[in-house]
């Protein structure tokens, strides 16, 4: 390339490598998994529930026992993991490294649900308390109103007292002297 004045050296860039244009989607060997956060959370809860079942614990115990028995008692040519069982340890560590975060995720989701339920319970309890206080005030006001009303027995006793007072002043004759009025029965 020569250094001639007025002439610029430019390199042609293919369209896929330009920085001002987005790259085209490349075909992948495996399909891309797209899990929503909710779907992944549900999956982790199912996994955590399964790991806490007796079936899983019994199955894992049988798997480890068979592994150890096979690699201890099998002929030398069929043994694939010798005594320190390093491959078994590696597999169990790998399983634990995936299980622990999934269990923690499931616990966090349960804690979130518990927190929401607690807040709902608290607000419902506050409403119930307010309703109970209102009803208590209403019952108290009704009791006060009933105490101020004259009952039938109270009115009768007051009328007897008035009648006795009038008889003492000789404004009326005692009831024994008057003929009894005929009773009318309403049916």
Backbone as JSON Lines, residues from 0, in Angstrom:
{"i":0,"aa":"X","n":[0.85,-1.16,0.0],"ca":[0.0,0.0,0.0],"c":[0.89,1.22,0.0]}
{"i":1,"aa":"X","n":[0.53,2.09,-0.77],"ca":[1.38,3.27,-0.94],"c":[0.82,4.43,-0.17]}
{"i":2,"aa":"X","n":[1.72,5.34,0.14],"ca":[1.31,6.53,0.88],"c":[1.14,7.68,-0.09]}
{"i":3,"aa":"X","n":[0.15,7.63,-0.89],"ca":[-0.12,8.71,-1.82],"c":[-1.03,9.71,-1.14]}
{"i":4,"aa":"X","n":[-0.71,10.98,-1.27],"ca":[-1.57,11.98,-0.66],"c":[-2.94,11.98,-1.32]}
{"i":5,"aa":"X","n":[-3.99,12.2,-0.51],"ca":[-5.35,12.27,-1.01],"c":[-6.04,10.93,-1.08]}
{"i":6,"aa":"X","n":[-5.35,9.91,-0.84],"ca":[-5.96,8.58,-0.94],"c":[-6.08,7.99,0.47]}
{"i":7,"aa":"X","n":[-7.33,7.53,0.85],"ca":[-7.56,6.96,2.18],"c":[-7.59,5.45,2.1]}
{"i":8,"aa":"X","n":[-7.09,4.88,3.12],"ca":[-7.14,3.43,3.21],"c":[-8.39,3.05,4.02]}
{"i":9,"aa":"X","n":[-9.26,2.33,3.44],"ca":[-10.46,1.87,4.15],"c":[-10.56,0.37,4.03]}
{"i":10,"aa":"X","n":[-11.07,-0.21,5.06],"ca":[-11.27,-1.66,5.05],"c":[-12.76,-1.91,4.98]}
{"i":11,"aa":"X","n":[-13.15,-2.81,4.18],"ca":[-14.56,-3.16,4.07],"c":[-14.91,-4.12,5.2]}
{"i":12,"aa":"X","n":[-15.98,-3.74,5.99],"ca":[-16.42,-4.55,7.13],"c":[-17.71,-5.24,6.74]}
{"i":13,"aa":"X","n":[-17.76,-6.56,6.91],"ca":[-19.03,-7.25,6.62],"c":[-20.13,-6.74,7.54]}
{"i":14,"aa":"X","n":[-21.38,-6.82,7.07],"ca":[-22.51,-6.23,7.82],"c":[-22.7,-6.86,9.19]}
{"i":15,"aa":"X","n":[-22.33,-8.09,9.36],"ca":[-22.51,-8.76,10.64],"c":[-21.55,-8.27,11.7]}
{"i":16,"aa":"X","n":[-20.47,-7.59,11.32],"ca":[-19.47,-7.15,12.27],"c":[-19.55,-5.66,12.58]}
{"i":17,"aa":"X","n":[-20.5,-4.98,12.02],"ca":[-20.6,-3.54,12.26],"c":[-21.1,-3.28,13.67]}
{"i":18,"aa":"X","n":[-20.54,-2.3,14.29],"ca":[-20.91,-1.98,15.66],"c":[-22.2,-1.2,15.77]}
{"i":19,"aa":"X","n":[-22.58,-0.53,14.69],"ca":[-23.81,0.27,14.73],"c":[-25.04,-0.53,14.34]}
{"i":20,"aa":"X","n":[-24.89,-1.8,14.08],"ca":[-26.03,-2.65,13.72],"c":[-26.05,-3.87,14.66]}
{"i":21,"aa":"X","n":[-27.25,-4.28,15.07],"ca":[-27.32,-5.45,15.96],"c":[-26.94,-6.72,15.22]}
{"i":22,"aa":"X","n":[-26.41,-7.65,15.96],"ca":[-26.05,-8.93,15.37],"c":[-27.3,-9.73,15.08]}
{"i":23,"aa":"X","n":[-27.19,-10.55,14.07],"ca":[-28.3,-11.43,13.75],"c":[-28.3,-12.61,14.71]}
{"i":24,"aa":"X","n":[-29.47,-13.14,14.96],"ca":[-29.6,-14.29,15.85],"c":[-28.94,-15.48,15.19]}
{"i":25,"aa":"X","n":[-28.06,-16.11,15.91],"ca":[-27.38,-17.28,15.38],"c":[-28.16,-18.52,15.76]}
{"i":26,"aa":"X","n":[-28.13,-19.48,14.91],"ca":[-28.79,-20.75,15.2],"c":[-27.97,-21.47,16.26]}
{"i":27,"aa":"X","n":[-28.65,-22.05,17.23],"ca":[-27.95,-22.78,18.29],"c":[-28.23,-24.25,18.16]}
{"i":28,"aa":"X","n":[-27.34,-25.02,18.75],"ca":[-27.5,-26.46,18.71],"c":[-28.68,-26.91,19.57]}
{"i":29,"aa":"X","n":[-28.76,-26.33,20.75],"ca":[-29.83,-26.68,21.68],"c":[-30.85,-25.55,21.72]}
{"i":30,"aa":"X","n":[-32.1,-25.88,21.87],"ca":[-33.1,-24.8,21.99],"c":[-32.88,-24.05,23.3]}
{"i":31,"aa":"X","n":[-33.15,-22.78,23.27],"ca":[-32.97,-21.94,24.46],"c":[-34.15,-22.15,25.4]}
{"i":32,"aa":"X","n":[-33.82,-22.45,26.64],"ca":[-34.86,-22.64,27.66],"c":[-35.24,-21.28,28.21]}
{"i":33,"aa":"X","n":[-36.52,-21.01,28.2],"ca":[-37.0,-19.76,28.79],"c":[-38.01,-20.12,29.87]}
{"i":34,"aa":"X","n":[-37.57,-19.98,31.1],"ca":[-38.45,-20.23,32.24],"c":[-38.7,-18.9,32.94]}
{"i":35,"aa":"X","n":[-39.95,-18.65,33.2],"ca":[-40.25,-17.44,33.97],"c":[-39.79,-17.66,35.41]}
{"i":36,"aa":"X","n":[-39.67,-16.58,36.14],"ca":[-39.23,-16.68,37.53],"c":[-40.23,-17.5,38.34]}
{"i":37,"aa":"X","n":[-41.51,-17.33,38.04],"ca":[-42.55,-18.07,38.76],"c":[-42.46,-19.56,38.45]}
{"i":38,"aa":"X","n":[-42.28,-19.91,37.18],"ca":[-42.2,-21.32,36.8],"c":[-40.98,-21.97,37.43]}
{"i":39,"aa":"X","n":[-39.85,-21.27,37.45],"ca":[-38.65,-21.81,38.06],"c":[-38.84,-21.96,39.56]}
{"i":40,"aa":"X","n":[-39.53,-21.01,40.18],"ca":[-39.81,-21.11,41.61],"c":[-40.69,-22.3,41.94]}
{"i":41,"aa":"X","n":[-41.7,-22.53,41.12],"ca":[-42.59,-23.68,41.33],"c":[-41.8,-24.98,41.17]}
{"i":42,"aa":"X","n":[-40.93,-25.01,40.16],"ca":[-40.1,-26.19,39.93],"c":[-39.18,-26.44,41.13]}
{"i":43,"aa":"X","n":[-38.6,-25.38,41.67],"ca":[-37.71,-25.55,42.83],"c":[-38.49,-26.02,44.05]}
{"i":44,"aa":"X","n":[-39.73,-25.56,44.21],"ca":[-40.54,-26.02,45.35],"c":[-40.88,-27.51,45.2]}
{"i":45,"aa":"X","n":[-41.2,-27.93,44.0],"ca":[-41.48,-29.36,43.78],"c":[-40.24,-30.19,44.07]}
{"i":46,"aa":"X","n":[-39.09,-29.71,43.62],"ca":[-37.83,-30.42,43.86],"c":[-37.54,-30.5,45.36]}
{"i":47,"aa":"X","n":[-37.71,-29.39,46.07],"ca":[-37.45,-29.37,47.51],"c":[-38.41,-30.3,48.24]}
{"i":48,"aa":"X","n":[-39.67,-30.3,47.82],"ca":[-40.65,-31.21,48.45],"c":[-40.25,-32.66,48.22]}
{"i":49,"aa":"X","n":[-39.81,-32.98,46.98],"ca":[-39.43,-34.35,46.65],"c":[-38.22,-34.77,47.46]}
{"i":50,"aa":"X","n":[-37.26,-33.86,47.66],"ca":[-36.05,-34.22,48.4],"c":[-36.35,-34.45,49.87]}
{"i":51,"aa":"X","n":[-37.45,-33.98,50.36],"ca":[-37.81,-34.18,51.75],"c":[-38.7,-35.38,51.98]}
{"i":52,"aa":"X","n":[-38.91,-36.18,50.95],"ca":[-39.81,-37.34,51.1],"c":[-39.03,-38.58,51.5]}
{"i":53,"aa":"X","n":[-39.7,-39.49,52.15],"ca":[-39.04,-40.77,52.47],"c":[-38.62,-41.54,51.21]}
{"i":54,"aa":"X","n":[-39.38,-41.41,50.13],"ca":[-39.03,-42.12,48.9],"c":[-37.66,-41.68,48.4]}
{"i":55,"aa":"X","n":[-37.4,-40.37,48.46],"ca":[-36.1,-39.88,47.99],"c":[-34.99,-40.39,48.89]}
{"i":56,"aa":"X","n":[-35.19,-40.31,50.2],"ca":[-34.15,-40.73,51.14],"c":[-33.87,-42.23,51.02]}
{"i":57,"aa":"X","n":[-34.92,-43.01,50.89],"ca":[-34.74,-44.46,50.72],"c":[-34.07,-44.73,49.38]}
{"i":58,"aa":"X","n":[-34.51,-44.07,48.32],"ca":[-33.91,-44.25,47.0],"c":[-32.44,-43.87,46.99]}
{"i":59,"aa":"X","n":[-32.1,-42.76,47.63],"ca":[-30.69,-42.33,47.68],"c":[-29.87,-43.33,48.48]}
{"i":60,"aa":"X","n":[-30.42,-43.84,49.57],"ca":[-29.71,-44.83,50.38],"c":[-29.48,-46.1,49.58]}
{"i":61,"aa":"X","n":[-30.49,-46.56,48.87],"ca":[-30.34,-47.77,48.05],"c":[-29.31,-47.52,46.95]}
{"i":62,"aa":"X","n":[-29.35,-46.36,46.31],"ca":[-28.4,-46.04,45.25],"c":[-26.96,-46.08,45.77]}
{"i":63,"aa":"X","n":[-26.71,-45.45,46.91],"ca":[-25.36,-45.42,47.48],"c":[-24.94,-46.83,47.9]}
{"i":64,"aa":"X","n":[-25.86,-47.6,48.5],"ca":[-25.53,-48.97,48.93],"c":[-25.19,-49.84,47.73]}
{"i":65,"aa":"X","n":[-25.97,-49.73,46.66],"ca":[-25.7,-50.52,45.44],"c":[-24.36,-50.09,44.85]}
{"i":66,"aa":"X","n":[-24.12,-48.79,44.82],"ca":[-22.85,-48.27,44.27],"c":[-21.65,-48.86,45.03]}
{"i":67,"aa":"X","n":[-21.74,-48.78,46.37],"ca":[-20.63,-49.28,47.18],"c":[-20.5,-50.79,47.04]}
{"i":68,"aa":"X","n":[-21.62,-51.5,47.07],"ca":[-21.58,-52.96,46.93],"c":[-21.0,-53.35,45.57]}
{"i":69,"aa":"X","n":[-21.45,-52.7,44.52],"ca":[-20.95,-53.02,43.17],"c":[-19.45,-52.8,43.09]}
{"i":70,"aa":"X","n":[-18.99,-51.66,43.57],"ca":[-17.57,-51.33,43.44],"c":[-16.7,-52.03,44.48]}
{"i":71,"aa":"X","n":[-17.31,-52.73,45.42],"ca":[-16.55,-53.5,46.39],"c":[-16.55,-54.98,46.03]}
{"i":72,"aa":"X","n":[-17.7,-55.5,45.61],"ca":[-17.85,-56.95,45.41],"c":[-17.74,-57.39,43.96]}
{"i":73,"aa":"X","n":[-17.84,-56.49,43.0],"ca":[-17.82,-56.87,41.58],"c":[-16.42,-57.32,41.18]}
{"i":74,"aa":"X","n":[-16.33,-58.07,40.08],"ca":[-15.0,-58.45,39.58],"c":[-14.18,-57.21,39.23]}
{"i":75,"aa":"X","n":[-12.88,-57.36,39.28],"ca":[-11.96,-56.24,39.07],"c":[-12.22,-55.52,37.76]}
{"i":76,"aa":"X","n":[-12.61,-56.22,36.71],"ca":[-12.81,-55.6,35.4],"c":[-14.09,-54.75,35.35]}
{"i":77,"aa":"X","n":[-15.05,-54.98,36.25],"ca":[-16.32,-54.23,36.25],"c":[-16.35,-53.08,37.25]}
{"i":78,"aa":"X","n":[-15.32,-52.95,38.06],"ca":[-15.27,-51.87,39.04],"c":[-14.94,-50.57,38.32]}
{"i":79,"aa":"X","n":[-15.73,-49.54,38.54],"ca":[-15.48,-48.25,37.89],"c":[-15.15,-47.15,38.89]}
{"i":80,"aa":"X","n":[-15.29,-47.41,40.21],"ca":[-14.97,-46.42,41.24],"c":[-14.39,-47.17,42.43]}
{"i":81,"aa":"X","n":[-13.07,-47.07,42.6],"ca":[-12.41,-47.85,43.65],"c":[-12.66,-47.26,45.03]}
{"i":82,"aa":"X","n":[-12.12,-47.94,46.04],"ca":[-12.49,-47.74,47.44],"c":[-12.73,-46.31,47.92]}
{"i":83,"aa":"X","n":[-11.92,-45.34,47.71],"ca":[-12.33,-44.08,48.33],"c":[-13.62,-43.54,47.7]}
{"i":84,"aa":"X","n":[-14.07,-44.19,46.64],"ca":[-15.33,-43.82,45.97],"c":[-15.36,-42.32,45.64]}
{"i":85,"aa":"X","n":[-14.35,-41.86,44.97],"ca":[-14.22,-40.45,44.63],"c":[-15.31,-40.01,43.66]}
{"i":86,"aa":"X","n":[-15.64,-40.86,42.7],"ca":[-16.68,-40.5,41.74],"c":[-18.05,-40.38,42.43]}
{"i":87,"aa":"X","n":[-18.33,-41.26,43.37],"ca":[-19.58,-41.19,44.15],"c":[-19.61,-39.9,44.96]}
{"i":88,"aa":"X","n":[-18.51,-39.56,45.59],"ca":[-18.42,-38.33,46.36],"c":[-18.65,-37.12,45.47]}
{"i":89,"aa":"X","n":[-18.05,-37.15,44.28],"ca":[-18.23,-36.06,43.33],"c":[-19.69,-35.93,42.92]}
{"i":90,"aa":"X","n":[-20.35,-37.04,42.65],"ca":[-21.77,-37.01,42.24],"c":[-22.65,-36.48,43.38]}
{"i":91,"aa":"X","n":[-22.38,-36.92,44.61],"ca":[-23.18,-36.45,45.73],"c":[-22.93,-34.97,46.0]}
{"i":92,"aa":"X","n":[-21.7,-34.53,45.84],"ca":[-21.4,-33.11,46.0],"c":[-22.09,-32.27,44.94]}
{"i":93,"aa":"X","n":[-22.1,-32.77,43.72],"ca":[-22.79,-32.06,42.63],"c":[-24.28,-31.98,42.91]}
{"i":94,"aa":"X","n":[-24.85,-33.08,43.35],"ca":[-26.28,-33.09,43.68],"c":[-26.57,-32.11,44.81]}
{"i":95,"aa":"X","n":[-25.71,-32.06,45.83],"ca":[-25.9,-31.14,46.95],"c":[-25.73,-29.69,46.52]}
{"i":96,"aa":"X","n":[-24.8,-29.45,45.57],"ca":[-24.57,-28.07,45.13],"c":[-25.76,-27.53,44.35]}
{"i":97,"aa":"X","n":[-26.52,-28.4,43.72],"ca":[-27.75,-27.96,43.05],"c":[-28.93,-27.95,44.01]}
{"i":98,"aa":"X","n":[-28.95,-28.89,44.93],"ca":[-30.1,-29.01,45.83],"c":[-30.18,-27.84,46.81]}
{"i":99,"aa":"X","n":[-29.04,-27.44,47.36],"ca":[-29.05,-26.39,48.38],"c":[-29.66,-25.08,47.87]}
{"i":100,"aa":"X","n":[-29.24,-24.54,46.73],"ca":[-29.87,-23.29,46.27],"c":[-31.34,-23.46,45.93]}
{"i":101,"aa":"X","n":[-31.72,-24.61,45.39],"ca":[-33.13,-24.82,45.07],"c":[-33.97,-24.89,46.33]}
{"i":102,"aa":"X","n":[-33.44,-25.52,47.36],"ca":[-34.17,-25.59,48.64],"c":[-34.27,-24.19,49.25]}
{"i":103,"aa":"X","n":[-33.19,-23.42,49.18],"ca":[-33.23,-22.06,49.7],"c":[-34.23,-21.2,48.93]}
{"i":104,"aa":"X","n":[-34.28,-21.37,47.62],"ca":[-35.26,-20.63,46.81],"c":[-36.68,-20.99,47.23]}
{"i":105,"aa":"X","n":[-36.92,-22.28,47.43],"ca":[-38.25,-22.72,47.86],"c":[-38.59,-22.14,49.24]}
{"i":106,"aa":"X","n":[-37.6,-22.11,50.14],"ca":[-37.84,-21.54,51.48],"c":[-38.12,-20.05,51.4]}
{"i":107,"aa":"X","n":[-37.41,-19.34,50.52],"ca":[-37.64,-17.91,50.36],"c":[-39.04,-17.65,49.83]}
{"i":108,"aa":"X","n":[-39.47,-18.45,48.86],"ca":[-40.82,-18.28,48.32],"c":[-41.86,-18.57,49.41]}
{"i":109,"aa":"X","n":[-41.62,-19.58,50.23],"ca":[-42.56,-19.89,51.32],"c":[-42.57,-18.76,52.33]}
{"i":110,"aa":"X","n":[-41.4,-18.19,52.62],"ca":[-41.33,-17.07,53.56],"c":[-42.09,-15.86,53.0]}
{"i":111,"aa":"X","n":[-41.99,-15.62,51.7],"ca":[-42.74,-14.53,51.08],"c":[-44.25,-14.77,51.2]}
{"i":112,"aa":"X","n":[-44.66,-16.01,50.93],"ca":[-46.09,-16.34,51.06],"c":[-46.55,-16.17,52.5]}
{"i":113,"aa":"X","n":[-45.72,-16.62,53.45],"ca":[-46.07,-16.47,54.86],"c":[-46.18,-15.01,55.25]}
{"i":114,"aa":"X","n":[-45.28,-14.17,54.72],"ca":[-45.31,-12.74,55.04],"c":[-46.58,-12.1,54.5]}
{"i":115,"aa":"X","n":[-46.97,-12.46,53.27],"ca":[-48.2,-11.91,52.68],"c":[-49.42,-12.38,53.49]}
{"i":116,"aa":"X","n":[-49.43,-13.66,53.85],"ca":[-50.55,-14.19,54.65],"c":[-50.61,-13.5,56.01]}
{"i":117,"aa":"X","n":[-49.45,-13.25,56.61],"ca":[-49.42,-12.56,57.9],"c":[-49.96,-11.14,57.78]}
{"i":118,"aa":"X","n":[-49.58,-10.44,56.71],"ca":[-50.09,-9.08,56.51],"c":[-51.6,-9.09,56.3]}
{"i":119,"aa":"X","n":[-52.1,-10.08,55.53],"ca":[-53.54,-10.18,55.33],"c":[-54.25,-10.5,56.64]}
{"i":120,"aa":"X","n":[-53.68,-11.41,57.42],"ca":[-54.27,-11.75,58.72],"c":[-54.29,-10.53,59.63]}
{"i":121,"aa":"X","n":[-53.2,-9.77,59.62],"ca":[-53.12,-8.58,60.47],"c":[-54.18,-7.56,60.08]}
{"i":122,"aa":"X","n":[-54.34,-7.32,58.78],"ca":[-55.35,-6.34,58.35],"c":[-56.76,-6.85,58.66]}
{"i":123,"aa":"X","n":[-56.99,-8.15,58.49],"ca":[-58.3,-8.72,58.82],"c":[-58.55,-8.62,60.32]}
{"i":124,"aa":"X","n":[-57.52,-8.86,61.14],"ca":[-57.67,-8.74,62.59],"c":[-57.96,-7.29,62.99]}
{"i":125,"aa":"X","n":[-57.3,-6.34,62.32],"ca":[-57.57,-4.92,62.62],"c":[-59.01,-4.56,62.28]}
{"i":126,"aa":"X","n":[-59.51,-5.05,61.14],"ca":[-60.91,-4.79,60.78],"c":[-61.84,-5.43,61.79]}
{"i":127,"aa":"X","n":[-61.55,-6.68,62.18],"ca":[-62.39,-7.36,63.17],"c":[-62.38,-6.62,64.5]}
{"i":128,"aa":"X","n":[-61.21,-6.12,64.9],"ca":[-61.13,-5.36,66.15],"c":[-61.95,-4.08,66.06]}
{"i":129,"aa":"X","n":[-61.86,-3.38,64.93],"ca":[-62.64,-2.15,64.76],"c":[-64.14,-2.47,64.78]}
{"i":130,"aa":"X","n":[-64.54,-3.55,64.12],"ca":[-65.95,-3.95,64.13],"c":[-66.41,-4.31,65.54]}
{"i":131,"aa":"X","n":[-65.56,-5.04,66.26],"ca":[-65.91,-5.43,67.63],"c":[-66.03,-4.21,68.53]}
{"i":132,"aa":"X","n":[-65.11,-3.26,68.39],"ca":[-65.2,-2.04,69.2],"c":[-66.47,-1.26,68.87]}
{"i":133,"aa":"X","n":[-66.82,-1.19,67.59],"ca":[-68.04,-0.49,67.19],"c":[-69.26,-1.18,67.8]}
{"i":134,"aa":"X","n":[-69.32,-2.51,67.68],"ca":[-70.46,-3.24,68.23],"c":[-70.52,-3.11,69.75]}
{"i":135,"aa":"X","n":[-69.37,-3.08,70.41],"ca":[-69.35,-2.9,71.87],"c":[-69.92,-1.54,72.25]}
{"i":136,"aa":"X","n":[-69.54,-0.5,71.51],"ca":[-70.11,0.84,71.78],"c":[-71.61,0.86,71.53]}
{"i":137,"aa":"X","n":[-72.05,0.19,70.49],"ca":[-73.49,0.15,70.19],"c":[-74.25,-0.58,71.29]}
{"i":138,"aa":"X","n":[-73.72,-1.71,71.74],"ca":[-74.4,-2.47,72.81],"c":[-74.45,-1.63,74.09]}
{"i":139,"aa":"X","n":[-73.34,-0.92,74.39],"ca":[-73.33,-0.07,75.58],"c":[-74.35,1.04,75.47]}
{"i":140,"aa":"X","n":[-74.47,1.66,74.29],"ca":[-75.46,2.73,74.14],"c":[-76.88,2.17,74.24]}
{"i":141,"aa":"X","n":[-77.11,0.96,73.72],"ca":[-78.43,0.35,73.85],"c":[-78.75,0.05,75.31]}
{"i":142,"aa":"X","n":[-77.76,-0.42,76.07],"ca":[-78.0,-0.68,77.49],"c":[-78.35,0.6,78.23]}
{"i":143,"aa":"X","n":[-77.65,1.67,77.93],"ca":[-77.97,2.95,78.56],"c":[-79.37,3.41,78.18]}
{"i":144,"aa":"X","n":[-79.73,3.25,76.93],"ca":[-81.06,3.67,76.48],"c":[-82.15,2.82,77.14]}
{"i":145,"aa":"X","n":[-81.9,1.55,77.33],"ca":[-82.9,0.68,77.95],"c":[-83.05,1.03,79.43]}
{"i":146,"aa":"X","n":[-81.95,1.38,80.1],"ca":[-82.05,1.76,81.51],"c":[-82.88,3.01,81.69]}
{"i":147,"aa":"X","n":[-82.84,3.92,80.74],"ca":[-83.59,5.16,80.85],"c":[-85.07,4.96,80.55]}
{"i":148,"aa":"X","n":[-85.43,3.88,79.9],"ca":[-86.84,3.63,79.6],"c":[-87.53,3.06,80.83]}
{"i":149,"aa":"X","n":[-88.78,3.45,80.96],"ca":[-89.57,2.96,82.08],"c":[-90.1,1.58,81.74]}
{"i":150,"aa":"X","n":[-89.87,0.65,82.65],"ca":[-90.39,-0.7,82.43],"c":[-91.81,-0.78,82.95]}
{"i":151,"aa":"X","n":[-92.5,-1.82,82.64],"ca":[-93.89,-2.01,83.05],"c":[-94.0,-2.07,84.57]}
{"i":152,"aa":"X","n":[-93.06,-2.79,85.19],"ca":[-93.1,-2.9,86.64],"c":[-92.84,-1.56,87.31]}
{"i":153,"aa":"X","n":[-91.9,-0.79,86.72],"ca":[-91.61,0.53,87.28],"c":[-92.83,1.44,87.19]}
{"i":154,"aa":"X","n":[-93.51,1.44,86.04],"ca":[-94.71,2.28,85.86],"c":[-95.81,1.84,86.84]}
{"i":155,"aa":"X","n":[-96.02,0.56,87.03],"ca":[-97.04,0.07,87.95],"c":[-96.74,0.52,89.38]}
{"i":156,"aa":"X","n":[-95.46,0.38,89.76],"ca":[-95.14,0.78,91.14],"c":[-95.33,2.28,91.34]}
{"i":157,"aa":"X","n":[-94.98,3.07,90.33],"ca":[-95.18,4.52,90.42],"c":[-96.67,4.85,90.5]}
{"i":158,"aa":"X","n":[-97.47,4.16,89.68],"ca":[-98.92,4.41,89.72],"c":[-99.52,4.01,91.07]}
{"i":159,"aa":"X","n":[-99.07,2.91,91.65],"ca":[-99.55,2.5,92.97],"c":[-99.2,3.55,94.02]}
{"i":160,"aa":"X","n":[-97.95,4.04,93.9],"ca":[-97.53,5.08,94.86],"c":[-98.41,6.32,94.71]}
{"i":161,"aa":"X","n":[-98.68,6.75,93.47],"ca":[-99.54,7.92,93.23],"c":[-100.96,7.67,93.75]}
{"i":162,"aa":"X","n":[-101.47,6.5,93.48],"ca":[-102.81,6.14,93.93],"c":[-102.89,6.17,95.46]}
{"i":163,"aa":"X","n":[-101.88,5.62,96.11],"ca":[-101.83,5.64,97.57],"c":[-101.77,7.06,98.1]}
{"i":164,"aa":"X","n":[-101.0,7.9,97.41],"ca":[-100.87,9.3,97.83],"c":[-102.2,10.04,97.68]}
{"i":165,"aa":"X","n":[-102.89,9.79,96.56],"ca":[-104.19,10.43,96.34],"c":[-105.22,9.95,97.37]}
{"i":166,"aa":"X","n":[-105.18,8.69,97.71],"ca":[-106.11,8.17,98.71],"c":[-105.83,8.79,100.07]}
{"i":167,"aa":"X","n":[-104.56,9.01,100.38],"ca":[-104.22,9.62,101.66],"c":[-104.72,11.05,101.73]}
{"i":168,"aa":"X","n":[-104.69,11.74,100.65],"ca":[-105.16,13.12,100.63],"c":[-106.7,13.17,100.52]}
{"i":169,"aa":"X","n":[-107.28,12.04,100.41],"ca":[-108.73,11.91,100.32],"c":[-109.27,12.57,99.06]}
{"i":170,"aa":"X","n":[-108.48,12.54,98.02],"ca":[-108.96,13.07,96.75],"c":[-109.76,12.02,95.99]}
{"i":171,"aa":"X","n":[-109.49,10.76,96.3],"ca":[-110.27,9.69,95.67],"c":[-110.61,8.67,96.73]}
{"i":172,"aa":"X","n":[-111.58,7.85,96.43],"ca":[-111.96,6.8,97.35],"c":[-111.06,5.6,97.14]}
{"i":173,"aa":"X","n":[-110.88,4.83,98.21],"ca":[-110.07,3.62,98.04],"c":[-110.74,2.66,97.07]}
{"i":174,"aa":"X","n":[-109.95,1.83,96.45],"ca":[-110.43,0.91,95.41],"c":[-111.42,-0.1,95.95]}
{"i":175,"aa":"X","n":[-111.31,-0.45,97.21],"ca":[-112.21,-1.46,97.76],"c":[-113.66,-0.97,97.77]}
{"i":176,"aa":"X","n":[-113.89,0.34,97.84],"ca":[-115.24,0.88,97.9],"c":[-115.9,0.91,96.52]}
{"i":177,"aa":"X","n":[-115.1,1.0,95.48],"ca":[-115.66,1.1,94.13],"c":[-116.05,-0.27,93.63]}
{"i":178,"aa":"X","n":[-117.17,-0.3,92.88],"ca":[-117.5,-1.57,92.24],"c":[-116.51,-1.84,91.12]}
{"i":179,"aa":"X","n":[-116.16,-3.1,90.94],"ca":[-115.18,-3.46,89.9],"c":[-115.81,-3.35,88.54]}
{"i":180,"aa":"X","n":[-115.15,-2.68,87.58],"ca":[-115.69,-2.58,86.24],"c":[-115.69,-3.94,85.56]}
{"i":181,"aa":"X","n":[-116.66,-4.15,84.67],"ca":[-116.69,-5.47,83.99],"c":[-115.45,-5.62,83.12]}
{"i":182,"aa":"X","n":[-114.9,-6.82,83.14],"ca":[-113.7,-7.1,82.33],"c":[-114.09,-7.45,80.93]}
{"i":183,"aa":"X","n":[-113.3,-6.92,80.02],"ca":[-113.51,-7.24,78.61],"c":[-112.33,-8.06,78.13]}
{"i":184,"aa":"X","n":[-112.65,-9.18,77.56],"ca":[-111.59,-10.05,77.04],"c":[-111.46,-9.83,75.56]}
{"i":185,"aa":"X","n":[-110.26,-9.61,75.11],"ca":[-110.06,-9.47,73.65],"c":[-109.57,-10.81,73.12]}
{"i":186,"aa":"X","n":[-110.22,-11.22,72.07],"ca":[-109.87,-12.52,71.49],"c":[-109.33,-12.36,70.11]}
